[in-house]
Amino acid sequence: MLKKTGTIIAIAAVALLLIAFFAINTGFAESMWSYIGEQAASIREQKNDATIATIGDARITQNDLDLAMLMREQAYELQSKEIDELQNMMPEQPTKEKVLDSLIENEILYQEAVKRGCSVSLDEAKKYLEDNKKIYDEISSGKLTPDNKDMAIEACEVTEDFAKGMGMTIEEYMEYLAPAVQKELSIAKLKQSILQSAPSDVKSGPQKAEEYFNKQKEEIKKNYNVKYNVIDPAAKTGGL
């Protein structure tokens, strides 16, 4: 039986915190995050479980792609506003093809992490989220006073507002996020393992390390067979 991937990056904690950062810096209204949460809830309620792509026993559904597109589009809008104000280069606009590629790539990297013994358990992911929630609570109560206290509180408030829009408490939302965070932490552990065994010259700077990992990532992807069953005409029809 094929396993549903869950929302691999669709509403992953890392992505949401990135969006929260831009929301704070661009003055995005909190009510907007509640609205975006409602949109995410609406997509989930549609339960469009049609398979778009399979990687081994895992599958990516139309629901996964729609949720991922929603978050990527919001990130793009916020980044565009921030960069426009700085008169800097505009970010690349997300497309369903690119977002699908990203979902597939993450699933491949997660499977590789499992294969290499770099996977993180679901319980570890839950503890990671719980620890972050405790830190937020301690900052809010004044027990912790980091230099970026205000930004940390605002980022968590944005997350809470998003969760409310989805019809969840923050605790329920953390539980919902846990499988996605499990995959993200596993991929991070895989990356760390790859870079630890890299040649010494690669470790001389972050740019060289990133270039090395990207090359290794492309080699890893060659070992996986991706089968497409495209439902959305805007999604990809060829190989990764």
BABA-703273 format. One record per residue: residue number from 0; x, y, z of N, C-alpha, C in turn. Coordinates in steps of 0.02 Angstrom, whole numbers. Example, Ala and Ser with C-alpha at 12.3 -4.5 7.8 and 13.67 -1.06 7.14 Angstrom:
<atoms>
[0 [660 -284 390] [615 -225 390] [660 -165 390]]
[1 [642 -112 354] [684 -53 357] [645 2 394]]
</atoms>
This chain:
<atoms>
[0 [42 -60 0] [0 0 0] [43 62 0]]
[1 [23 110 -41] [62 172 -44] [50 213 19]]
[2 [104 244 43] [99 286 103] [91 359 81]]
[3 [42 393 113] [34 465 100] [90 502 136]]
[4 [122 548 103] [179 583 132] [159 629 188]]
[5 [97 651 191] [78 706 234] [101 769 200]]
[6 [91 826 230] [113 887 198] [187 897 213]]
[7 [229 877 166] [301 874 177] [329 943 195]]
[8 [313 992 153] [335 1059 169] [277 1107 169]]
[9 [220 1082 156] [164 1127 145] [155 1178 200]]
[10 [154 1154 260] [148 1202 315] [200 1185 368]]
[11 [258 1166 345] [311 1148 392] [330 1207 435]]
[12 [353 1192 495] [369 1245 543] [420 1293 516]]
[13 [471 1268 483] [524 1312 457] [495 1362 408]]
[14 [453 1339 363] [422 1383 313] [379 1436 347]]
[15 [340 1414 396] [295 1461 429] [333 1513 468]]
[16 [387 1494 500] [427 1543 538] [460 1593 491]]
[17 [480 1569 431] [507 1615 382] [455 1666 362]]
[18 [394 1642 350] [340 1687 331] [324 1735 388]]
[19 [326 1709 449] [314 1752 507] [364 1808 511]]
[20 [428 1793 495] [480 1844 496] [464 1901 447]]
[21 [444 1882 386] [427 1933 337] [363 1970 356]]
[22 [316 1934 387] [253 1966 408] [268 2021 459]]
[23 [313 2007 506] [331 2056 557] [365 2116 525]]
[24 [412 2104 480] [451 2158 451] [413 2199 400]]
[25 [357 2172 373] [318 2210 324] [252 2234 354]]
[26 [241 2220 418] [181 2245 450] [118 2210 426]]
[27 [122 2147 407] [64 2109 384] [16 2101 442]]
[28 [-48 2116 431] [-97 2114 485] [-108 2043 511]]
[29 [-117 2037 577] [-128 1971 606] [-191 1940 579]]
[30 [-243 1981 566] [-305 1954 539] [-295 1919 473]]
[31 [-244 1942 435] [-228 1911 371] [-205 1839 382]]
[32 [-167 1827 436] [-143 1759 449] [-199 1713 469]]
[33 [-248 1740 503] [-306 1700 519] [-343 1681 455]]
[34 [-348 1728 409] [-380 1715 345] [-342 1662 305]]
[35 [-276 1667 304] [-235 1617 269] [-244 1549 301]]
[36 [-248 1548 368] [-261 1485 403] [-328 1456 382]]
[37 [-378 1499 373] [-444 1476 350] [-440 1446 280]]
[38 [-399 1477 237] [-389 1450 170] [-358 1381 173]]
[39 [-308 1373 217] [-275 1308 225] [-324 1256 250]]
[40 [-366 1276 298] [-417 1230 324] [-466 1209 270]]
[41 [-484 1257 227] [-530 1242 172] [-500 1191 124]]
[42 [-436 1198 110] [-402 1149 66] [-401 1080 98]]
[43 [-386 1078 163] [-385 1014 198] [-453 981 198]]
[44 [-506 1022 207] [-574 995 209] [-596 966 142]]
[45 [-567 990 88] [-584 963 22] [-562 890 15]]
[46 [-511 871 53] [-486 802 54] [-474 775 -16]]
[47 [-440 816 -57] [-424 795 -125] [-363 749 -122]]
[48 [-377 685 -115] [-324 636 -102] [-297 605 -166]]
[49 [-313 636 -224] [-289 609 -287] [-213 611 -289]]
[50 [-182 557 -311] [-109 552 -313] [-81 588 -373]]
[51 [-33 633 -361] [1 669 -414] [67 635 -432]]
[52 [102 612 -381] [167 580 -392] [180 529 -338]]
[53 [217 477 -356] [238 427 -307] [313 420 -309]]
[54 [343 411 -250] [414 399 -243] [420 337 -198]]
[55 [435 280 -228] [434 219 -190] [363 205 -165]]
[56 [356 195 -99] [291 183 -70] [255 246 -47]]
[57 [287 303 -55] [258 366 -33] [224 401 -91]]
[58 [173 439 -76] [138 475 -128] [126 547 -109]]
[59 [124 590 -158] [108 661 -149] [39 672 -181]]
[60 [-5 703 -144] [-73 712 -167] [-86 784 -191]]
[61 [-144 792 -223] [-164 859 -244] [-171 905 -184]]
[62 [-195 876 -128] [-202 914 -66] [-135 941 -43]]
[63 [-83 899 -45] [-16 919 -26] [8 978 -69]]
[64 [-3 972 -134] [20 1024 -180] [-18 1089 -169]]
[65 [-84 1085 -158] [-124 1145 -148] [-103 1182 -85]]
[66 [-91 1144 -31] [-69 1174 32] [0 1206 24]]
[67 [44 1170 -9] [112 1196 -19] [110 1260 -61]]
[68 [69 1261 -113] [63 1321 -156] [37 1381 -116]]
[69 [-11 1368 -73] [-39 1423 -32] [16 1455 9]]
[70 [58 1415 42] [110 1442 85] [165 1475 45]]
[71 [184 1444 -11] [237 1473 -52] [215 1540 -82]]
[72 [152 1544 -102] [127 1607 -131] [127 1663 -79]]
[73 [109 1646 -17] [110 1697 36] [181 1719 51]]
[74 [227 1671 53] [298 1688 64] [324 1733 9]]
[75 [304 1717 -53] [327 1757 -110] [301 1829 -105]]
[76 [237 1837 -88] [208 1904 -83] [244 1945 -29]]
[77 [257 1913 28] [289 1949 83] [362 1966 66]]
[78 [397 1918 36] [466 1930 16] [470 1984 -37]]
[79 [423 1983 -84] [423 2034 -137] [414 2104 -108]]
[80 [369 2109 -59] [357 2174 -29] [419 2199 8]]
[81 [451 2153 46] [511 2171 84] [568 2191 37]]
[82 [578 2151 -16] [634 2164 -61] [621 2226 -103]]
[83 [558 2237 -122] [541 2296 -161] [558 2360 -121]]
[84 [545 2357 -56] [560 2415 -14] [635 2427 -10]]
[85 [673 2373 -14] [746 2379 -12] [776 2391 -81]]
[86 [733 2391 -133] [753 2400 -203] [805 2347 -222]]
[87 [791 2286 -202] [836 2230 -215] [805 2185 -268]]
[88 [840 2131 -287] [815 2085 -337] [753 2049 -313]]
[89 [702 2043 -357] [640 2011 -339] [650 1935 -334]]
[90 [615 1902 -288] [619 1830 -283] [584 1796 -341]]
[91 [600 1733 -352] [569 1696 -407] [498 1676 -387]]
[92 [450 1689 -432] [381 1674 -417] [370 1598 -418]]
[93 [335 1571 -368] [324 1499 -366] [274 1477 -420]]
[94 [285 1418 -447] [238 1386 -492] [222 1317 -464]]
[95 [167 1288 -487] [150 1222 -462] [202 1170 -481]]
[96 [233 1179 -538] [285 1133 -560] [344 1135 -512]]
[97 [366 1196 -494] [423 1204 -449] [407 1180 -379]]
[98 [346 1194 -356] [327 1173 -289] [322 1097 -287]]
[99 [295 1067 -339] [291 994 -342] [362 964 -341]]
[100 [407 993 -380] [477 971 -379] [506 973 -309]]
[101 [489 1026 -273] [515 1034 -205] [487 981 -158]]
[102 [423 966 -165] [392 914 -124] [423 846 -138]]
[103 [434 832 -202] [465 769 -222] [536 764 -196]]
[104 [574 818 -204] [643 818 -180] [647 806 -105]]
[105 [603 838 -68] [604 828 5] [587 756 24]]
[106 [541 726 -12] [523 656 3] [582 610 -13]]
[107 [616 623 -68] [676 584 -86] [730 590 -32]]
[108 [742 652 -10] [793 663 41] [774 631 107]]
[109 [709 632 122] [687 599 184] [698 523 180]]
[110 [681 494 123] [691 422 114] [766 404 117]]
[111 [807 449 91] [879 437 94] [904 443 166]]
[112 [875 489 203] [894 497 274] [877 433 312]]
[113 [819 404 298] [799 342 331] [847 286 312]]
[114 [865 282 248] [910 231 222] [979 235 255]]
[115 [1001 296 268] [1069 306 296] [1069 309 372]]
[116 [1013 296 403] [1010 298 476] [1011 367 505]]
[117 [988 416 466] [989 486 490] [919 511 509]]
[118 [870 466 509] [802 489 521] [790 507 594]]
[119 [743 551 604] [721 573 670] [653 543 683]]
[120 [640 519 743] [576 488 758] [522 540 767]]
[121 [459 518 763] [403 563 772] [403 591 843]]
[122 [422 550 892] [426 573 961] [478 628 969]]
[123 [535 620 934] [587 672 936] [562 737 905]]
[124 [524 731 852] [496 791 820] [447 826 866]]
[125 [406 787 900] [358 816 948] [394 850 1005]]
[126 [447 819 1029] [486 850 1083] [518 915 1060]]
[127 [542 916 997] [571 976 968] [520 1033 969]]
[128 [459 1018 948] [405 1068 947] [387 1089 1019]]
[129 [383 1041 1064] [367 1056 1133] [419 1101 1165]]
[130 [483 1087 1150] [538 1128 1177] [533 1200 1152]]
[131 [516 1207 1087] [509 1274 1059] [450 1311 1090]]
[132 [396 1273 1103] [337 1303 1135] [354 1326 1206]]
[133 [394 1286 1242] [415 1304 1310] [457 1368 1309]]
[134 [501 1373 1260] [543 1433 1255] [499 1495 1244]]
[135 [449 1488 1199] [403 1544 1186] [366 1563 1250]]
[136 [342 1512 1288] [306 1526 1350] [350 1562 1400]]
[137 [414 1541 1403] [460 1573 1450] [476 1645 1430]]
[138 [480 1657 1365] [491 1725 1341] [431 1769 1357]]
[139 [371 1741 1345] [309 1778 1357] [301 1795 1431]]
[140 [323 1749 1475] [315 1759 1547] [371 1802 1576]]
[141 [423 1816 1536] [478 1856 1560] [535 1817 1591]]
[142 [529 1750 1592] [583 1708 1619] [645 1711 1575]]
[143 [634 1719 1510] [689 1725 1462] [683 1793 1429]]
[144 [740 1826 1420] [740 1892 1388] [794 1895 1334]]
[145 [784 1861 1278] [834 1862 1225] [835 1931 1190]]
[146 [888 1945 1153] [894 2009 1119] [837 2020 1070]]
[147 [813 1966 1039] [760 1973 989] [692 1953 1019]]
[148 [682 1969 1082] [621 1948 1118] [558 1969 1081]]
[149 [553 2032 1060] [492 2056 1028] [478 2018 963]]
[150 [531 2006 924] [521 1970 861] [500 1898 874]]
[151 [529 1866 925] [512 1797 942] [438 1792 962]]
[152 [416 1840 1003] [346 1840 1025] [299 1851 965]]
[153 [317 1899 922] [275 1914 864] [271 1854 817]]
[154 [327 1820 808] [327 1761 764] [281 1707 790]]
[155 [282 1696 856] [238 1646 886] [165 1668 883]]
[156 [153 1733 890] [84 1758 886] [56 1749 816]]
[157 [99 1759 765] [77 1747 696] [59 1673 687]]
[158 [100 1629 715] [86 1557 711] [21 1540 746]]
[159 [9 1569 804] [-53 1557 841] [-113 1582 801]]
[160 [-106 1640 769] [-160 1667 729] [-175 1622 669]]
[161 [-123 1596 638] [-132 1550 583] [-168 1487 606]]
[162 [-147 1461 664] [-178 1401 692] [-252 1412 706]]
[163 [-269 1471 732] [-339 1487 745] [-380 1486 681]]
[164 [-349 1513 628] [-383 1512 563] [-397 1441 539]]
[165 [-353 1395 558] [-361 1325 539] [-410 1289 586]]
[166 [-433 1326 637] [-479 1296 684] [-445 1252 736]]
[167 [-382 1269 752] [-343 1228 799] [-316 1272 855]]
[168 [-305 1240 912] [-266 1273 965] [-193 1266 944]]
[169 [-148 1302 977] [-78 1298 960] [-52 1227 975]]
[170 [-79 1195 1026] [-58 1127 1042] [-80 1078 987]]
[171 [-141 1086 963] [-166 1044 909] [-126 1055 845]]
[172 [-108 1118 834] [-69 1134 774] [0 1104 777]]
[173 [32 1105 835] [97 1074 844] [93 999 831]]
[174 [39 968 854] [29 896 841] [22 883 767]]
[175 [-14 928 733] [-24 922 661] [42 931 623]]
[176 [84 975 648] [148 989 615] [200 934 624]]
[177 [192 894 676] [245 847 696] [271 803 639]]
[178 [228 771 598] [254 729 544] [297 768 494]]
[179 [276 830 478] [314 871 431] [381 891 462]]
[180 [380 908 526] [442 927 560] [489 866 566]]
[181 [461 807 576] [501 746 577] [541 739 513]]
[182 [509 751 456] [544 746 392] [597 801 385]]
[183 [580 862 404] [628 917 397] [689 906 441]]
[184 [679 883 502] [736 870 547] [778 812 521]]
[185 [746 762 492] [783 705 463] [827 728 405]]
[186 [799 771 363] [837 797 306] [895 839 330]]
[187 [884 879 382] [938 920 410] [994 875 437]]
[188 [975 820 468] [1024 773 495] [1063 739 439]]
[189 [1028 724 384] [1061 695 325] [1112 744 296]]
[190 [1092 806 290] [1137 857 264] [1199 864 308]]
[191 [1189 864 372] [1245 869 419] [1293 810 410]]
[192 [1265 751 402] [1305 691 393] [1346 694 329]]
[193 [1315 717 275] [1349 723 211] [1406 773 215]]
[194 [1394 830 247] [1445 882 251] [1502 863 298]]
[195 [1487 822 349] [1539 800 395] [1590 756 361]]
[196 [1568 719 311] [1613 674 275] [1640 705 210]]
[197 [1627 769 200] [1650 804 140] [1724 820 145]]
[198 [1758 831 87] [1829 850 88] [1839 914 128]]
[199 [1898 922 156] [1912 979 200] [1902 1046 167]]
[200 [1917 1052 101] [1909 1116 68] [1837 1138 63]]
[201 [1791 1089 63] [1720 1104 60] [1696 1139 123]]
[202 [1730 1123 178] [1709 1149 243] [1736 1219 257]]
[203 [1769 1249 208] [1800 1314 218] [1751 1372 221]]
[204 [1690 1361 197] [1641 1415 198] [1571 1389 181]]
[205 [1519 1425 201] [1450 1403 190] [1431 1396 116]]
[206 [1458 1438 73] [1442 1435 2] [1468 1370 -29]]
[207 [1531 1352 -14] [1559 1290 -41] [1522 1229 -13]]
[208 [1503 1233 51] [1466 1178 82] [1398 1169 48]]
[209 [1365 1224 33] [1299 1220 1] [1305 1193 -70]]
[210 [1356 1215 -105] [1368 1190 -174] [1382 1115 -173]]
[211 [1421 1093 -124] [1438 1021 -118] [1375 981 -103]]
[212 [1335 1005 -56] [1274 969 -38] [1225 966 -97]]
[213 [1220 1020 -135] [1175 1021 -193] [1197 969 -245]]
[214 [1263 961 -254] [1288 910 -301] [1272 840 -276]]
[215 [1282 829 -211] [1266 765 -181] [1192 750 -186]]
[216 [1153 802 -178] [1080 795 -181] [1058 772 -251]]
[217 [1088 800 -303] [1072 780 -371] [1090 707 -384]]
[218 [1146 685 -355] [1166 615 -362] [1117 569 -326]]
[219 [1094 590 -268] [1046 551 -229] [981 542 -269]]
[220 [958 596 -300] [895 595 -337] [895 547 -395]]
[221 [955 534 -423] [961 488 -480] [943 416 -460]]
[222 [947 402 -396] [934 333 -372] [861 320 -356]]
[223 [818 369 -367] [748 362 -351] [704 369 -413]]
[224 [655 327 -417] [608 328 -473] [545 366 -453]]
[225 [530 419 -490] [471 459 -477] [419 444 -531]]
[226 [360 424 -509] [305 412 -557] [253 467 -550]]
[227 [235 496 -607] [187 551 -607] [118 528 -629]]
[228 [69 553 -594] [-1 543 -613] [-34 611 -608]]
[229 [-19 655 -655] [-35 726 -649] [-110 738 -654]]
[230 [-138 768 -602] [-208 787 -600] [-214 860 -620]]
[231 [-169 901 -592] [-170 972 -607] [-132 985 -671]]
[232 [-162 1016 -722] [-128 1027 -786] [-66 1071 -781]]
[233 [-62 1111 -726] [-5 1155 -718] [54 1119 -685]]
[234 [42 1058 -660] [95 1021 -627] [138 985 -678]]
[235 [192 955 -653] [243 927 -698] [220 863 -731]]
[236 [245 851 -792] [227 791 -829] [286 746 -843]]
[237 [347 770 -831] [407 731 -846] [440 706 -783]]
[238 [504 687 -789] [541 664 -731] [570 722 -692]]
[239 [594 708 -632] [622 760 -589] [688 784 -616]]
</atoms>
